[in-house]
Amino acid sequence: MSGLPGLGLLRRALSRPVGQPRAYSALQRAVGYDRVLRRLAIEVLKVGPDDDVLDVGCGPADILAGLPAGVDYTGIEPHAPYLAAARARWGHRARFIGGRVEELPLGRQYRWVLLLGVLHHVGEAEARSLLAACAARLAPGGALLSLEPCPRAGRPLLEQQLYAIDRGRFVRSEAEQRRLVGAAFSTVQAERWDGMLRMPYSYLLISASASPGAPPAGHLE
Ligand SMILES: C[S@@+](CC[C@H](N)C(=O)[O-])C[C@H]1O[C@@H](n2cnc3c(N)ncnc32)[C@H](O)[C@@H]1O
């Protein structure tokens, strides 16, 4: 998304500090993203005793604050500082793997595959291979949850500029996200999450499953 001339500079200036896990998590809390993760954990995931979760691009794994202590959670993350922070904070109750999901050996499949705030960091070809890798790790009857910023036409300039300064260079419309996810999954449902941050911002939550007969994610029924 294009923006005002200084926005590229601002994005680059923010990029390095936000690559540090403490700054990343602090910024996310400041804008209210912790509430988004909590709602996702409590209202959508509703993890049961037999459910397991693969969190792709887990970052510092802040979502674990909203998940029950006994959850069977695996996070995979290629950015070493985020991975180290996730292990330091949550290593006693979760498993973390360093690397990209495309490199994760096939074999285990998960009830839930989370892809939270990842897709807008990658271009078309990488997004397609990432989504295919997620689909291959999803158990029958399981669901992928993708949460992404998602601009809407006609919103105030301030909101449009907020997407433009995001480190992710590939913020996509709802139609583009549906198309991308639909290339790897046969059932795609989407829901807008607006007004959850302390600034004007819109998210798109997509629930996708591999087979048309698979049950949809609870909140999106
Ligand atoms: C903005 S962070 C989101 C962190 C966390 N999911 C959250 O919602 O706070 C996106 C993360 O995706 C990771 N990522 C990008 N491509 C990936 C891939 N192919 N496999 C796994 N993680 C990836 C990046 O390293 C980055 O930490």
The ligand as a MOL file (V3000), in Angstrom:
LIG
                    3D

  0  0  0     0  0            999 V3000
M  V30 BEGIN CTAB
M  V30 COUNTS 27 29 0 0 0
M  V30 BEGIN ATOM
M  V30 1 C 4.6930 -9.9200 12.9250 0
M  V30 2 S 5.3760 -11.4110 13.4830 0 CHG=1
M  V30 3 C 3.9340 -12.1200 14.2680 0
M  V30 4 C 4.2720 -12.8070 15.5730 0
M  V30 5 C 3.0900 -13.4250 16.2890 0
M  V30 6 N 2.4360 -14.4350 15.4660 0
M  V30 7 C 2.0960 -12.3920 16.7260 0
M  V30 8 O 0.9480 -12.4190 16.2820 0
M  V30 9 O 2.4760 -11.5330 17.5420 0 CHG=-1
M  V30 10 C 5.5030 -12.4520 12.0100 0
M  V30 11 C 6.4700 -13.5860 12.2120 0
M  V30 12 O 6.3800 -14.5360 11.1480 0
M  V30 13 C 7.6580 -15.1340 11.0220 0
M  V30 14 N 7.7050 -15.8590 9.7370 0
M  V30 15 C 7.8100 -15.3150 8.4960 0
M  V30 16 N 7.8440 -16.2950 7.5640 0
M  V30 17 C 7.7650 -17.4870 8.2210 0
M  V30 18 C 7.7630 -18.8580 7.8040 0
M  V30 19 N 7.8620 -19.1970 6.5120 0
M  V30 20 N 7.6630 -19.8290 8.7560 0
M  V30 21 C 7.5500 -19.4760 10.0670 0
M  V30 22 N 7.5640 -18.1980 10.5030 0
M  V30 23 C 7.6730 -17.2080 9.6070 0
M  V30 24 C 8.6120 -13.9570 11.1630 0
M  V30 25 O 9.8990 -14.3530 11.5540 0
M  V30 26 C 7.9140 -13.1050 12.2240 0
M  V30 27 O 8.4350 -13.3110 13.5080 0
M  V30 END ATOM
M  V30 BEGIN BOND
M  V30 1 1 1 2
M  V30 2 1 2 3
M  V30 3 1 2 10
M  V30 4 1 3 4
M  V30 5 1 4 5
M  V30 6 1 5 6
M  V30 7 1 5 7
M  V30 8 2 7 8
M  V30 9 1 7 9
M  V30 10 1 10 11
M  V30 11 1 11 12
M  V30 12 1 11 26
M  V30 13 1 12 13
M  V30 14 1 13 14
M  V30 15 1 13 24
M  V30 16 1 14 15
M  V30 17 1 14 23
M  V30 18 2 15 16
M  V30 19 1 16 17
M  V30 20 1 17 18
M  V30 21 2 17 23
M  V30 22 1 18 19
M  V30 23 2 18 20
M  V30 24 1 20 21
M  V30 25 2 21 22
M  V30 26 1 22 23
M  V30 27 1 24 25
M  V30 28 1 24 26
M  V30 29 1 26 27
M  V30 END BOND
M  V30 END CTAB
M  END
